[in-house]
Each structure stands twice: as C-alpha cells, then as structure tokens.
Amino acid sequence: MTVLVTGATGTVGRHVVQHLLRRGARVRALTRDPARAALPAGVEVVAGDLTDLATLRPAVDGVTAVHLITFGGDYRPLANGRELVDLIAAAGVRKAVVLGGWQEGVLEPAVRQSALEWTMLNPVQFMANFLTDWAGPLRTRGVVREPFGDRKSPPIHEEDIGEVAAAVLTGDGHGGRSYHLTGPEVLTPRLMIRALAEATRRAPSPGGRPSTRATSGADLRRRVTAPCASPRAPSPWPRRRRGPGCRAARRC
Ligand SMILES: NC(=O)c1ccc[n+]([C@@H]2O[C@H](COP(=O)([O-])OP(=O)(O)OC[C@H]3O[C@@H](n4cnc5c(N)ncnc54)[C@H](OP(=O)(O)O)[C@@H]3O)[C@@H](O)[C@H]2O)c1
C-alpha cells in the first residue's frame, strides 16, 4: 500500500513517516519544498500545496490511504476541505486519517460525509509545544513564566501520535472512529517546571502562585515563575517523551 502523508515534514508528520516505514508501508510525503524536506531514504517526496488542488493531483495518484493535516500555511484552517476530499476520493484513495486541532474546520465534516474510511485523531497539547515556548526563556533567562500554573492537561509526545496514525493507516477496525489522544500522565505547568528544576538540580521559585485571579496578561505572566533548567541539562522526560531534539511545534 502507498500512504500519502501531508504535513510529513512537521512535528508529528515525521513520526508518522518513520512508523509507516517500520510497518513496511510505501510512503509518499507531501511538502511545498522537497529540497528542504530531509526525509528518510525510501520515502517518495512530492511537491504540493494543500491550498492549491492542481498541485495535488499527481500526489494522490495510486495512493490507498492518506494522512491529512487540517491547515495550510500560516496555520489557517484549510478552506477547501470539500474539494480536497473530492479529489482524494476520485483518485481511488480508500482511507483517510485526519490529525485535528482544537476546533474543526471544513475538512473534518467533509471527510465524515465522504465514502472514505475515515478516522479522526484529536490529540491534546503536544509536548513539543512546551519546548517551543520554554526553551528560549530557559536559555536566555533560566526562567519559565506560565499563566494558569495549576491547569491540568495530559500532554502527549508527538511520536506517540505518529505511531497511532501509522497503526490506523495500516491496520483495520478504526473506520468511523474518533480518537482523543492524551499522554500517560496528567500534568500542570507547575509540575512540569518542578520536574525541570529537579532534573537540573535547581530549586523552583517559592513565589509561584495560582494565576486564576490575575487581572491582566502581564499580571498572569508575573504570577507563575520558576527558575529552571539550563539548555544543556539532561531531559527530565522519560526517553520516549522527551522534548529536546524535536522539531519546534507551534500552537494551533
Ligand atoms: N501543534 C499542536 O499543539 C496541535 C495540537 C493538536 C492538533 N494539531 C494538528 O496537527 C497538525 C499539524 O501537525 P504538526 O504540528 O506536526 O505540523 P507543524 O510541525 O506545524 O508543521 C507544519 C506542516 O504542515 C505542512 N504544511 C503547512 N502548510 C502547507 C500547505 N499549504 N500545503 C502542504 N503542506 C503544508 C508543512 O509542510 P512543508 O512546510 O514541508 O510544506 C509541515 O509539514 C494539524 O492538523 C493540527 O490541527 C496540532
């Protein structure tokens, strides 16, 4: 089977590609810039832009399953969901996995209403987002400032999402299902900062307090503050769930 992976150069997509290869699938990777894709040997890299359907026709030719992201450039939700799904279905693709964000756009309903065997993946916040948001302040000031320090969330490592996507794309029994993907542990920013501080043998600031009564963004940012890890410190995350080394992700 040939699987087309959109977002293949992204935080999750690279893991989707790796896990598909491990499962013996033929992988075709979509990118707007093949010269910069840097994907593993054996991957067929094709140029295409999700916002420009004419560029996608060759990419979907001969494909049996497709991994879809929901935005196209500048993190704007795809506006051409219906047309994109029609193109995919007309090419003979049988299965689609959609990696969704916080809100549905026009792609998800179009996929559900199609004849494709679809599966929705809805992960919570990626662990890589913390790397993106915190690495800079840690590197330059040794401090993390985070509002809502007691907000609970089970962030997920992006490789786990990629592994699920590959399993769904190559396996049976997932059609018509939506999977809400979480990490293994409910964490709060305060707990994550404490873990970073412990791993780097630095004490968290005693001044951090719940931020729910803050009256302004600036106030929120002042309230939860903890001196923390240095950039060269060992990762506090278990091996499969670490942040360092991952490609930067952005919130969406
Ligand atoms: N980040 C989060 O916290 C989060 C949470 C839940 C769900 N999601 C979902 O995760 C997906 C994004 O995955 P990600 O965070 O791994 O991506 P990412 O790291 O932000 O990378 C963006 C990817 O999208 C591709 N892309 C952007 N615009 C494109 C376009 N017009 N045509 C073709 N490809 C385009 C880029 O490919 P090239 O630059 O190579 O063309 C790149 O592979 C989205 O569907 C989003 O809804 C994200």
The ligand as an SDF file (V2000), in Angstrom:
LIG
                    3D

 48 52  0  0  0  0  0  0  0  0999 V2000
    0.6220   21.7350   17.4890 N   0  0  0  0  0  0  0  0  0  0  0  0
   -0.3610   21.3310   18.2990 C   0  0  0  0  0  0  0  0  0  0  0  0
   -0.3470   21.5570   19.5260 O   0  0  0  0  0  0  0  0  0  0  0  0
   -1.5140   20.5480   17.7290 C   0  0  0  0  0  0  0  0  0  0  0  0
   -2.4480   20.0450   18.6170 C   0  0  0  0  0  0  0  0  0  0  0  0
   -3.4780   19.2720   18.1130 C   0  0  0  0  0  0  0  0  0  0  0  0
   -3.5550   19.0350   16.7660 C   0  0  0  0  0  0  0  0  0  0  0  0
   -2.6480   19.5600   15.8930 N   0  0  0  0  0  0  0  0  0  0  0  0
   -2.7750   19.2440   14.4560 C   0  0  0  0  0  0  0  0  0  0  0  0
   -1.5240   18.8200   13.9700 O   0  0  0  0  0  0  0  0  0  0  0  0
   -1.4560   19.1260   12.5810 C   0  0  0  0  0  0  0  0  0  0  0  0
   -0.1660   19.8460   12.3240 C   0  0  0  0  0  0  0  0  0  0  0  0
    0.8740   18.9900   12.6120 O   0  0  0  0  0  0  0  0  0  0  0  0
    2.2480   19.4960   13.1480 P   0  0  0  0  0  0  0  0  0  0  0  0
    2.0540   20.3310   14.3870 O   0  0  0  0  0  0  0  0  0  0  0  0
    3.0920   18.3030   13.1970 O   0  0  0  0  0  0  0  0  0  0  0  0
    2.7450   20.4790   11.9820 O   0  0  0  0  0  0  0  0  0  0  0  0
    3.9540   21.5070   12.0490 P   0  0  0  0  0  0  0  0  0  0  0  0
    5.0990   20.9410   12.8110 O   0  0  0  0  0  0  0  0  0  0  0  0
    3.4250   22.8360   12.4780 O   0  0  0  0  0  0  0  0  0  0  0  0
    4.4130   21.6060   10.5260 O   0  0  0  0  0  0  0  0  0  0  0  0
    3.5510   22.1150    9.5640 C   0  0  0  0  0  0  0  0  0  0  0  0
    3.4110   21.0940    8.4640 C   0  0  0  0  0  0  0  0  0  0  0  0
    2.3550   21.4770    7.6180 O   0  0  0  0  0  0  0  0  0  0  0  0
    2.8270   21.4680    6.2850 C   0  0  0  0  0  0  0  0  0  0  0  0
    2.1060   22.4940    5.5610 N   0  0  0  0  0  0  0  0  0  0  0  0
    1.8010   23.7370    6.0120 C   0  0  0  0  0  0  0  0  0  0  0  0
    1.1100   24.4000    5.0640 N   0  0  0  0  0  0  0  0  0  0  0  0
    1.0020   23.5580    3.9980 C   0  0  0  0  0  0  0  0  0  0  0  0
    0.4030   23.6820    2.7310 C   0  0  0  0  0  0  0  0  0  0  0  0
   -0.2290   24.8030    2.3430 N   0  0  0  0  0  0  0  0  0  0  0  0
    0.4640   22.6310    1.8850 N   0  0  0  0  0  0  0  0  0  0  0  0
    1.0950   21.4740    2.2480 C   0  0  0  0  0  0  0  0  0  0  0  0
    1.6790   21.3040    3.4560 N   0  0  0  0  0  0  0  0  0  0  0  0
    1.6350   22.3540    4.3160 C   0  0  0  0  0  0  0  0  0  0  0  0
    4.3020   21.7450    6.3780 C   0  0  0  0  0  0  0  0  0  0  0  0
    4.9250   21.1860    5.2350 O   0  0  0  0  0  0  0  0  0  0  0  0
    6.0350   21.9610    4.3470 P   0  0  0  0  0  0  0  0  0  0  0  0
    6.4530   23.1860    5.0970 O   0  0  0  0  0  0  0  0  0  0  0  0
    7.1380   20.9470    4.1840 O   0  0  0  0  0  0  0  0  0  0  0  0
    5.3370   22.2590    3.0700 O   0  0  0  0  0  0  0  0  0  0  0  0
    4.6710   20.9600    7.6410 C   0  0  0  0  0  0  0  0  0  0  0  0
    4.9020   19.6160    7.3500 O   0  0  0  0  0  0  0  0  0  0  0  0
   -2.6450   19.9760   12.2050 C   0  0  0  0  0  0  0  0  0  0  0  0
   -3.5870   19.1850   11.5170 O   0  0  0  0  0  0  0  0  0  0  0  0
   -3.1790   20.4090   13.5720 C   0  0  0  0  0  0  0  0  0  0  0  0
   -4.5820   20.5810   13.5170 O   0  0  0  0  0  0  0  0  0  0  0  0
   -1.6180   20.3090   16.3490 C   0  0  0  0  0  0  0  0  0  0  0  0
  1  2  1  0
  2  3  2  0
  2  4  1  0
  4  5  1  0
  4 48  2  0
  5  6  2  0
  6  7  1  0
  7  8  2  0
  8  9  1  0
  8 48  1  0
  9 10  1  0
  9 46  1  0
 10 11  1  0
 11 12  1  0
 11 44  1  0
 12 13  1  0
 13 14  1  0
 14 15  2  0
 14 16  1  0
 14 17  1  0
 17 18  1  0
 18 19  2  0
 18 20  1  0
 18 21  1  0
 21 22  1  0
 22 23  1  0
 23 24  1  0
 23 42  1  0
 24 25  1  0
 25 26  1  0
 25 36  1  0
 26 27  1  0
 26 35  1  0
 27 28  2  0
 28 29  1  0
 29 30  1  0
 29 35  2  0
 30 31  1  0
 30 32  2  0
 32 33  1  0
 33 34  2  0
 34 35  1  0
 36 37  1  0
 36 42  1  0
 37 38  1  0
 38 39  2  0
 38 40  1  0
 38 41  1  0
 42 43  1  0
 44 45  1  0
 44 46  1  0
 46 47  1  0
M  CHG  2   8   1  16  -1
M  END
$$$$
